[in-house]
Amino acid sequence: MPGAPCLRWLLLAVACSGLPGARPWAPRALGEEEEEEAPPTPRPPVLCDYDRCRHLQVPCRELQAGPAPCLCPGLSSPDRPPLPPRLADVHVAAEAGGAEVRWCAPSSPVLRYWLLLWEGGGPPRRSGPFDATVRRAELRGLRPGGAYFVCVVAANAAGESGAPGPAAAPEGSAGGPALGPCGPVAVPPRPGILVHAAVGVGAALALLSVGALVWHCWLRERCGCPRRPRQPRGPT
């Protein structure tokens, strides 16, 4: 039958259209290409609002758990003791007999901080501990005119950072804290003490001057002083 091949092709087309994944045939013009969906453009990484030296800084883990993902500075393994913090600044208040110590966190997981304070050759005083978000602490009970040495120590579950102490202080470093976890602290005398000292020195100098003048007059009256003879006057 001449119509048999056409009927066979028609049945085959109907059967293929029912297969899963088959796409219906639609006529299109020559040279027209099938449009493909473009992949989504990845967003650039955003840095977290994290500052190692900021007081009461929110930890990176909490920042990354927020609604917008962000990147934090890399940290060392929590199975190792933390690296030493960096002493940033020491502000001394001579009138109050104290000082404010500021530091920056290390590139390590930290659970707590504390301060070690040396005076002379005795053992250090320990203050703290402070929470991992703290970057500022106060030292109290400092003696006016005293010389101290302070170190910041960080600790986690694996151990604590090192504190070299005054033995590691370079010569001539009494002007302020050096780069590292430790630095010297020089407490100046109170302004009232300087005024009293200046008044005392002035009074002592005045007494010495008066005593020297009295001694000179007494010697002159007791021993006498040679007088120069009068020159004869010329004729008038």
Residue pairs with C-beta under 8 A, 6 or more apart in sequence:
16 22
17 24
45 70
45 71
46 68
46 69
46 70
46 71
47 70
47 71
47 72
48 60
48 63
48 64
48 70
48 71
48 72
49 63
49 70
50 57
50 58
50 60
50 63
50 72
50 73
51 57
52 73
52 104
52 105
52 106
53 88
53 102
53 103
53 104
53 105
53 135
54 135
55 102
55 133
55 134
55 135
55 136
56 133
56 134
56 135
57 105
57 133
57 135
58 133
59 132
59 133
60 72
60 73
60 75
63 70
63 72
64 70
64 72
73 107
74 107
75 107
75 108
75 109
76 82
76 83
76 107
76 108
76 109
78 109
78 156
78 157
78 158
79 158
80 108
80 158
80 159
81 108
81 155
81 156
81 158
81 159
81 160
81 161
82 106
82 108
82 109
82 110
82 154
82 155
82 156
82 159
82 160
82 161
83 106
83 107
83 108
83 154
83 161
84 106
84 152
84 153
84 154
84 161
84 162
84 163
84 180
84 181
85 103
85 104
85 105
85 106
85 113
85 152
85 153
85 154
85 161
85 181
86 103
86 104
86 106
86 179
86 180
86 181
87 101
87 102
87 103
87 150
87 151
87 152
87 177
87 178
87 179
87 180
87 181
87 182
87 183
88 102
88 103
88 104
88 135
88 177
89 101
89 102
89 177
90 99
90 100
90 101
90 102
90 150
90 176
90 177
90 183
90 185
91 99
91 100
91 102
92 98
92 99
92 142
92 185
92 186
92 187
92 188
93 99
93 100
94 144
94 187
94 188
94 189
94 190
94 191
95 190
95 191
96 140
97 140
97 141
97 142
97 143
97 144
97 187
98 138
98 139
98 140
98 141
98 142
99 138
99 139
99 142
99 150
99 185
99 187
100 136
100 137
100 138
100 139
101 115
101 136
101 137
101 138
101 139
101 150
101 152
102 135
102 136
103 113
103 135
103 136
103 152
103 181
104 135
105 132
105 135
105 154
106 154
106 161
108 154
108 156
108 161
109 156
110 132
110 154
110 155
110 156
111 132
111 155
111 156
111 157
112 128
112 129
112 130
112 131
112 132
112 154
112 155
113 128
113 129
113 130
113 131
113 132
113 134
113 137
113 152
113 153
113 154
113 155
114 126
114 127
114 128
114 129
114 130
114 152
114 153
114 155
115 126
115 127
115 128
115 137
115 139
115 150
115 151
115 152
115 153
116 124
116 125
116 126
116 150
116 151
116 153
116 163
116 165
117 124
117 125
117 126
117 127
117 139
117 148
117 149
117 150
117 185
118 124
118 125
118 148
118 149
118 150
118 165
118 166
119 125
119 143
119 146
119 147
119 148
119 149
124 151
124 165
127 137
127 139
128 137
129 155
130 137
139 148
139 150
139 185
142 148
142 185
142 187
143 187
144 187
144 188
144 189
144 190
144 193
145 187
145 188
145 189
145 193
146 187
147 174
147 184
147 185
147 186
147 187
148 184
148 185
148 186
148 187
149 165
149 166
149 169
149 182
149 183
149 184
149 185
150 177
150 182
150 183
150 184
150 185
151 163
151 164
151 165
151 181
151 182
152 163
152 181
152 182
153 160
153 161
153 163
153 181
154 160
154 161
155 161
161 181
162 181
163 181
163 182
164 180
164 181
164 182
165 182
168 182
169 178
169 182
169 183
169 184
170 178
173 183
173 184
174 184
174 186
176 183
176 184
177 183
177 184
